[in-house]
Amino acid sequence: MDQISSTATNHPLLGAGFMLAAGIGFAAVNVVTQYAGMVAGITPATTAFFQYFIALLFALPWLARTGFGALVTRHPLLHVARVVLSAIGVQLWVSALAVVPIWLGIALLMTSPFFVVGGAVLFLGERVTLLRVGATLMGFAGAVIILQPWSASFTWYALLPIGAAALWAGATLLTKYLTRDEKPESITTYLLLLLTPINAAFFFAGGAVLPDAGGWLVLVALGLATVLAQYLLTRAYAVADATYLQPFDDLKLPLNILLGWLVFATAPDLSFWPGAALIVAASLLIMQQEAARRRQLQHA
């Protein structure tokens, strides 16, 4: 789950380097998550809980420096709703990686911006354009091509990443709304503090199944990789503009495919690539229009 903040464009090459490193980090997170479910036999609820609990432990020094001032908010219920959507999305995503290949999950997860577009129009009152509608339809068409619901190999588990994408899109919309009058420190702090107890509820509801000794090593590695990937992503957006970084963010698809092939010796067939190309192209079209809209606002 990526958290994006707004930034200045001071060091684009450095930002690209951080973004590439973050992409490798998130690919490692996904591979370890899939290893936890498919090889180590750790339940999705256990994986999700300890991933973010251990990540929170690694992030405690930052929280200590931030202090309780970051908890001042005018919208406590919106923070809770945002984190609930994020937590359920995490549960679906971890469950997906326990049963579907990484390359399939990542490609379908990339439909999240298209849910954001629809939600922004419906709930935030943003203006809809033909280009945005066309790009959204293009993205979902790519997802259908990848899913191939008409084929004998189709499984309903493949819809889990799309569910995660929709839920995380809802969390993104709430984040966008909160940034109107909330500090980024407050938004980030509430995410870290609330996500772990909500995941804990799923963990205990599922029987609080603990892993064996080898499983603990997997979970510690997963928590550490999560913190590092989030840190690198934050650093990227701290030094370069989000629009400039978008093409580097789309590298997460080939990075996940490469790492998944190295670890699990699985790779998509040729029928996967047309759908993936449509999703990436649609994402870039939406980002391009968003950049043009921001330039118009700046010169208005």
FENWOKA-V65956 format. One record per backbone hydrogen bond with DSSP energy under -1.0 kcal/mol. CO is the residue of the C=O (numbers start at 1). NH is the residue of the N-H. If there is no record, write none. Layout:
CO_NH, CO_NH
This chain:
8_10, 11_15, 12_16, 13_17, 14_18, 15_19, 16_20, 17_21, 18_22, 19_23, 20_24, 21_25, 22_26, 23_27, 24_28, 25_29, 26_30, 27_31, 28_32, 29_33, 30_34, 31_35, 32_36, 33_37, 34_38, 35_39, 35_40, 36_42, 43_47, 44_48, 45_49, 46_50, 47_51, 48_52, 49_53, 50_54, 51_55, 52_56, 53_57, 54_58, 55_59, 59_63, 60_64, 61_65, 62_66, 63_67, 67_70, 68_71, 69_72, 75_79, 76_80, 77_81, 78_82, 79_83, 80_84, 81_85, 82_86, 83_87, 84_88, 85_89, 86_90, 87_91, 88_92, 89_93, 90_94, 91_95, 92_96, 93_97, 96_99, 96_100, 101_105, 102_106, 103_107, 104_108, 105_109, 106_110, 108_111, 109_112, 111_114, 111_115, 112_116, 113_117, 114_118, 115_119, 116_120, 117_121, 118_122, 119_123, 120_126, 129_133, 130_134, 131_135, 132_136, 133_137, 134_138, 135_139, 136_140, 137_141, 138_142, 139_143, 140_144, 141_145, 142_146, 143_147, 144_148, 148_151, 151_154, 155_158, 156_159, 157_160, 159_163, 160_164, 161_165, 162_166, 163_167, 164_168, 165_169, 166_170, 167_171, 168_172, 169_173, 170_174, 171_175, 172_176, 173_177, 174_178, 175_179, 177_180, 178_181, 178_182, 183_187, 184_188, 185_189, 186_190, 187_191, 188_192, 189_193, 190_194, 191_195, 194_198, 195_199, 196_200, 197_201, 198_202, 199_203, 200_204, 201_205, 202_206, 203_208, 204_207, 212_216, 213_217, 214_218, 215_219, 216_220, 217_221, 218_222, 219_223, 220_224, 221_225, 222_226, 223_227, 224_228, 225_229, 226_230, 227_231, 228_232, 229_233, 230_234, 231_235, 232_236, 233_237, 234_238, 236_240, 239_11, 241_245, 242_246, 245_249, 246_250, 249_252, 250_253, 251_255, 252_256, 253_257, 254_258, 255_259, 256_260, 257_261, 258_262, 259_263, 260_264, 261_265, 269_272, 272_276, 273_277, 274_278, 275_279, 276_280, 277_281, 278_282, 279_283, 280_284, 281_285, 282_286, 283_287, 284_288, 285_289, 286_290, 287_291, 288_292, 289_293, 290_294, 291_295, 292_296, 293_297, 294_298, 295_299
